[in-house]
Amino acid sequence: MTETVALHYSPEQIAAWSRPQERDVHQWNSARRSLNTFVAAIGGEVAGFSDVSETG
């Protein structure tokens, strides 16, 4: 995922929210699956996304 945003964010910004050294991939995947993810596309290309939990 960090490769897809590399054109739009600095390495420092990516490291601040991605924290790959601190993330357990299985826990992260489980947490991601519990959210409703909405993807915005323009001309068939992903333009952005947002996660919405049950509490908003």
Buried (B, 14 or more C-beta within 10 A) or exposed (E): EEEEEEEEBEEEEBEEEBEEEEEEEEEEEEEEEEEEEEEEEEEEEEEEEEEEEEEE
